[in-house]
Structure formats: C-alpha cells, structure tokens
Amino acid sequence: MASTYLTYTQQSPSTAEGQKFTLSMWVKKTANTDMGLYGNTYSNTHRGYIYFDGNDRLSYYDSNGVNYTTTRVFRDNNSFYHIVVSVDTTLSTSSDRIKFYVNGLRETVFTNSSAPNQNDTLKLMNTTNTPNMGRMVEAGTSYYFQGVISHAHFTQGYTYDATPFGETDSTTGEWKIKTDVTGVTYGTNGFWWLKDTIATTDHSPNSNNFTVGGGTLTKTEDNPSNVFVTLNKLQKPYASQSNTLNFGNTQYADNNSNWQRNYGTIGATTGKYFYEFKCLNDDGNSGRCRIGWDSIDDINASNDNYYSGLTLDRAGILRGGEKGYDGYSPNNVQMSAAHSGGNFSFTANDILGMAIDIDNNTFSVYKNGNLEINAYSYASASNCSLLKSKGHFIAPSVNWYSTSGDVNSGAFNFGNGYFGTTAVSSAGTNASNNGIFEYDVPTGYTALSTKGLNT
C-alpha cells in the first residue's frame, strides 16, 4: 500500500457521534517512517489523523487540541499489530478520553499526552472532508501506510476496548484476531472493511462501502492468522549496507556500489519449505545475483556481508560457506555442481522455485516449473552455514551487487501469489493449501509461514 489509500463519503453524524469513536485494525508494518493509518484533513486547522511517526511510535494528532504519542516504539516488520484507539471526550477524567491498545494491552506511558477538552467534537470526525484509510495529509504532503491492513473496524458514537476484536489464545497465551466480531454497534459512519478479501464492501450493517482513492489494492495471503515470511527491513549484517525493499518487503533493488544481502523474517529448524524468486534485472555479470538459504541467527563470522549459507548464482554455480571455516574465500566456488548437466543459468524474467528439506539436509531448484537440481545434499559441506547452524533457524536469502541504477534486482513470491504487483499467471497446485505460487509446489513442501511451521 505504498501509495494506496481507501476513502468514502461520510453522512452527518449526531453531536454525540462526533464525541466518541473507536478505530480497530490489524496492521503489518513494512517500513519505519511517518505513515498514516486513518486521517481526515480539511485544512491546516481542521485535521486529525492516527499514524505511526518516523520513530515508530503510535500517535494521534487532532487540531482540536489532541497530541498523543506513545513512548513505546513498534519496529517489528514481521508480525501483525492489533491497534485500537478508543476516544470519548465526554468523560470527566481527561486521561481516559483517549485510550490506545496494542495487542490487547492498554498503553499508559506517552511522550505526548495532550487530551481534548470535555465534550469536544474532534476534527477527525469532520464530515466536510472524506476520511482516508492508509494515508494522512499534512501541509499538502501525503504519508501513506506501507504494509498490510486487515479487519479494520470504525465505530462512531460508541467506544470499545480491544476485546470485541481480539482475544487471548488459550493454548499459546498470544493475542489473536477475532474473525467473527459480534456485539459491536457501528453508528452512522461506522464500517468493517478488509474482512478476508479486498472487495470494497462494508461488512457492518451500514453498507458504507469504500473506494480506492489512489494506488492499487492488492490481495495478500499474509494475514493476522497466518503470517508469511518477507525480507527483513531491519536486518543489516554489514554497517555500510543499504537495502531498498518494496511491495511488502518482497522486492529488492539498490544502486549502492557494494555487496548486499538480506534474509527472511521467519526461520525454521525443521520441515520442508518452498518459495519462488523472479529475476527482474541483471547487469550481465552472472555472479552478482545469488539466491538461496541461510542461517538467520548465525549470519556471519565477522563483518563479511555476503557468501554465507548456500546460494545459487545466475550461472548456476553453487556458493556457500562462512568466513574462517575450511579455507573459505569469498571469490571461490565452495560446492560442486548440482545440476545433472553441469551448471544451469537463469536471467531476467526467469522464475526459480526454491525448495529446502531441512530434516534431510537437501535442497532442490526449479526453473520456470522444470526441475533442475534434485535433492542436492549439503550434508558433507562443513563450511556451509546451513549445516554449521543445524539447530538454529534457516530462512530464504539473497546476495547481490549493483554498481548503479538498480542493475541487479528481483522479486520474491513467498506465497502471496504476486511478484511485486504482478500476479501469478495461473496458480500451480499446492497440496498444503498454504500459499499461492506460479508453479506446482513439490509434494510435502509448504510456504514458510506461521501455519507452514506447524504443518
């Protein structure tokens, strides 16, 4: 949703409805910058918005005297946060007029905590302008939410805490989504958007259907009940490394003249997993784009920023190893050819299917649906961090080098059915029913997600 936002035309609420509201939504952040969750801007003196600021703090600003900012920061780019903002200006205790809940718990410590006056009607409720979900506008500049929004509820004239929309799992003790919400009254302009699909339908009794105000609304399998792996926005194993990640942290590109690498946000110690990679652009140097798997808790022995784990470059050459082990050299091939006819190549627009069997120390590679490497064993590769880190967590990885102009770039399909904004042309079969892929998923393998970990 980097430039995508939703909007709808409000009806005139009663006075009481302008004094109370609840916003509940499940969000997965994929960036760490100013970005709006829900906002309404008519003018500089008539504006209100709920947002994450550039320091990853949850905030609510309203030009009617409200300025709330949590002290706690929210930097997790892998998990979903359940955000609830509950407002009631009629309350006599000023500190109770605005309440924030994150994952079921009320936030009580704030950097800023300027409350509205009693019985104020807030500018966020102004019906002169249309409200935006996924965007706030300040001084003519739009700040879009970057990430995934699911199950967004807005109630007007009624306030709730987090419990109508989430609950504690009796087995794990974790806060989880309630997919079937009951007992909530929505008020005149209330809605329930983005319930399971991207249909522009209000699932509350109001029929306050929305429209896409800008950008493209893209469906995702990634959701609060099944979180999928993405590239890790926060991971920087090398001090000078600079990554540019887009489309929910599934696509990379950067013109920094340096070796760079990135890893998945979810790792596994056992099981069989599958993902797809599409080469978007290459610079003609077959060794500068390397796709594979690596340990995410044993990334590098020193400050080496690439050539760890096990990767396949565009010439089909297997590379792997970890600095300081078995005569490792970053410019030497560490492993023998795994392709039956030697090495195989891939280039722009080719799609690789990457399958790993962690239990049996093997991995397989498909090119445009055809099996190229069949159960290659890395069991004897003592220099490979996959083997060295047995018992640690293994995740997808990419190493690349771009001299300028994003000459090496690629997109991952971890199961959402998209390479960037391009949907798979016709989904292949998937026995696990976990994830949507361009080509058939090999039998016994699954997408790397929270449900996949428990398959």
C-alpha positions, -999 to 999 in steps of 0.1 A, spaced: 0 0 0 29 24 -6 6 48 -25 -27 32 -19 -55 45 3 -92 40 8 -119 66 12 -157 70 15 -182 98 18 -195 104 53 -230 112 64 -237 139 90 -235 123 125 -252 134 156 -233 155 181 -228 125 204 -213 106 175 -188 134 170 -175 129 206 -169 92 206 -153 67 182 -132 35 181 -107 25 154 -95 -11 154 -73 -26 128 -47 -53 123 -16 -39 106 18 -53 95 43 -25 90 69 -30 62 87 4 67 99 26 95 88 61 86 59 85 90 27 68 77 -9 73 82 -34 47 94 -66 68 94 -69 105 87 -92 134 78 -77 167 66 -100 197 56 -75 224 63 -45 231 85 -68 239 114 -93 212 106 -73 179 106 -69 148 126 -51 115 120 -39 84 137 -5 73 125 30 58 131 56 86 133 92 83 119 103 69 153 79 40 151 56 54 178 18 52 176 3 87 175 -29 106 173 -30 143 164 -61 164 161 -61 202 156 -87 204 183 -60 201 209 -51 164 208 -15 153 206 -8 118 219 24 98 212 34 65 228 68 62 244 70 26 233 81 20 197 68 -6 173 95 -17 149 86 -53 142 82 -57 104 73 -93 106 42 -96 129 8 -80 128 0 -54 155 -36 -51 167 -41 -13 171 -71 1 189 -77 38 195 -108 45 217 -120 81 222 -147 95 244 -145 133 251 -175 132 274 -155 115 302 -147 137 332 -112 122 337 -90 138 309 -65 109 308 -93 85 300 -106 104 270 -81 88 246 -70 52 251 -45 32 230 -44 -6 230 -18 -26 212 -22 -64 211 -49 -62 238 -29 -42 263 -36 -5 271 -7 19 265 -2 40 296 32 58 290 33 87 265 58 111 252 30 135 244 -4 133 261 -24 164 253 -61 154 258 -92 171 243 -114 193 263 -145 176 278 -173 172 253 -152 184 223 -161 173 188 -129 162 172 -117 172 137 -111 136 128 -149 133 128 -154 163 104 -178 154 76 -167 183 53 -139 162 40 -137 125 32 -116 103 56 -87 83 43 -75 49 55 -39 42 47 -30 79 43 -27 111 62 -21 146 46 -1 173 64 8 206 48 -1 192 14 21 161 17 7 126 17 21 100 41 9 66 30 8 34 52 34 9 39 23 -26 48 -8 -47 52 -41 -37 68 -67 -63 78 -101 -63 95 -104 -26 100 -134 -15 122 -146 20 129 -174 28 153 -189 62 157 -207 72 189 -196 40 206 -163 32 223 -147 -2 229 -115 -16 242 -96 -43 223 -117 -73 235 -145 -72 209 -119 -75 181 -92 -98 196 -87 -124 223 -61 -144 241 -53 -178 227 -60 -204 254 -31 -226 243 -3 -201 234 -13 -171 255 -9 -149 224 -33 -122 214 -51 -133 182 -77 -119 158 -115 -125 162 -126 -131 126 -163 -131 136 -169 -99 155 -203 -97 173 -219 -72 197 -204 -41 181 -226 -11 172 -210 10 144 -230 43 144 -238 64 113 -203 64 96 -190 31 111 -177 3 90 -159 -30 89 -135 -31 59 -110 -56 45 -126 -87 60 -108 -116 44 -109 -101 9 -101 -69 -10 -137 -64 -20 -148 -28 -15 -176 -39 8 -186 -28 43 -193 -59 64 -210 -39 91 -248 -33 89 -242 1 74 -232 -6 38 -206 22 40 -187 7 10 -154 23 2 -135 33 -29 -98 31 -37 -87 67 -36 -53 60 -51 -28 33 -59 -37 -4 -63 -54 -25 -36 -36 -59 -37 -48 -91 -20 -24 -109 2 -24 -143 18 -3 -127 46 -28 -121 75 -31 -120 113 -39 -157 114 -11 -168 91 20 -145 89 42 -151 59 80 -146 57 92 -115 40 126 -99 36 138 -83 68 138 -45 67 158 -43 99 185 -68 91 219 -52 83 248 -75 88 272 -50 73 275 -15 85 277 2 51 249 -19 36 218 -1 24 187 -21 12 157 -8 -8 128 -31 -2 93 -26 -17 59 -43 -21 56 -55 15 94 -63 16 92 -89 -11 112 -70 -38 147 -56 -35 167 -31 -55 195 -7 -47 222 12 -66 247 12 -38 280 0 -52 286 -27 -27 277 -63 -20 245 -65 -1 223 -93 13 191 -99 31 173 -127 49 138 -138 57 119 -127 88 109 -162 96 133 -191 101 128 -228 106 148 -256 122 129 -285 107 105 -291 79 102 -286 41 96 -252 26 92 -235 -8 94 -200 -23 97 -185 -57 121 -159 -70 118 -138 -102 149 -122 -116 138 -87 -126 170 -72 -139 207 -82 -142 239 -64 -151 253 -92 -173 276 -104 -146 263 -138 -137 279 -139 -103 263 -108 -89 228 -122 -81 227 -151 -57 196 -168 -43 193 -194 -16 191 -201 21 210 -191 51 210 -192 89 194 -160 104 209 -165 138 245 -173 126 247 -148 98 284 -142 96 316 -150 115 329 -114 112 320 -84 91 316 -103 58 284 -91 41 279 -119 17 288 -156 8 273 -172 39 249 -201 38 242 -217 4 233 -197 -27 230 -202 -64 241 -175 -89 229 -168 -124 254 -191 -139 241 -220 -118 272 -221 -96 266 -231 -60 284 -210 -35 284 -213 3 304 -212 33 313 -190 62 344 -169 67 370 -186 88 360 -222 80 377 -247 57 398 -223 37 368 -201 28 374 -175 2 345 -152 -10 356 -155 -46 359 -193 -48 332 -217 -56 325 -237 -24 305 -266 -37 304 -289 -67 278 -286 -95 244 -300 -86 228 -298 -120 229 -331 -139 244 -314 -170 267 -292 -151 256 -257 -141 224 -240 -154 218 -203 -159 189 -180 -153 183 -144 -163 157 -116 -162 121 -129 -161 130 -164 -152 113 -178 -121 131 -201 -97 113 -224 -74 135 -229 -43 127 -260 -21 146 -270 10 143 -301 32 160 -291 65 154 -325 81 174 -343 54 199 -315 45 189 -312 9 176 -286 -14 160 -286 -49 157 -259 -76 131 -255 -103 134 -231 -133 101 -220 -149 85 -251 -134 112 -276 -146 133 -295 -120 169 -285 -125 185 -296 -91 170 -326 -75 176 -330 -37 212 -317 -36 228 -328 -4 248 -303 16 252 -328 45 290 -330 40 296 -293 33 312 -284 67 318 -249 55 281 -242 48 264 -222 75 232 -243 69 249 -273 82 271 -255 107 240 -238 122 219 -270 125 195 -264 153 194 -227 145 170 -210 122 172 -212 84 154 -187 61 154 -176 24 183 -153 15 196 -131 -14 230 -117 -21 235 -91 -48 258 -64 -61 246 -33 -80 271 -8 -94 244 18 -103 208 21 -114 195 -9 -96 211 -31 -122 205 -62 -101 170 -66 -87 145 -93 -80 111 -101 -65 101 -130 -42 68 -148 -41 67 -162 -6 31 -174 -11 11 -143 -17 7 -150 -54 25 -119 -65 59 -108 -78 57 -72 -67 23 -61 -82 23 -88 -109 0 -116 -100 9 -152 -109 -4 -160 -144 -21 -193 -133 -15 -207 -99 1 -242 -97 -10 -270 -75 -2 -269 -38 -11 -299 -17 -6 -280 16 -31 -252 5 -7 -228 22 3 -200 -3 -3 -193 -40 26 -199 -64 32 -196 -101 42 -233 -105 34 -265 -87 48 -269 -52 66 -302 -48 48 -328 -27 54 -324 10 66 -288 9 48 -256 21 51 -219 22 73 -206 50 47 -190 73 33 -195 108 9 -221 96 36 -237 75 58 -241 106 31 -261 122 22 -283 92 
